[in-house]
Amino acid sequence: MVRKQISKMCLRRGCILMDCQTDLGKNDHIHLLIDKHPNISEADLAMALKTITSREVRRNFADYLKKYYWKPAFWKRGYCVVSAGGLSLEKLVEYIENQGYDE
């Protein structure tokens, strides 16, 4: 569900979600490989993705989450953006695929 939502949001902003991997078992975070449109700032994209996915997850899984989740914010405030630089797309995908658990 989260992957589909993020993919749709990226497309609406002229970006492409290329890969997505959750690491919920170890570090409670998600890795996204996004081909970002140059007119979108990383901060604006991160804010939109976090806001909308938070709302959707809380709406769709409210009963399940109430046992574990009691804070007013779903995601942590921070995020990390890393530019691919000269690294090949294959290496980036390999890194993300080895990060944890799939949705």
C-alpha positions, 0 to 999 in steps of 0.5 A: 500500500505504501509503495503504491501511494509513494509511486503515485505521488512521485508521478504526480510531481514528475518523479519516478519511484525506481525502488522502495525497501523497508527496514522495519525489523532493524531500523524502522525506516524506508529506502526510496530510489527516486528519479527526481524532477529537477524542479522539485526540492528534496525537502518538498518531496520528502514533506509531501511523501511523509504527510500523505503516507502518514495520513493514509496509513493511519486511516487504513490501519487505525485499529491495528496501530493503536496498540503500538502507535500513540504519537501525533506524528507517524514519521520522524522529523528528519530524512536523508537524501543522498545523490547518486553521483557516479554510482551505477543504477545497478549498485544503488538498487542492489544496496536498497534491495539488501536493506531489510524487509519488503512491504 
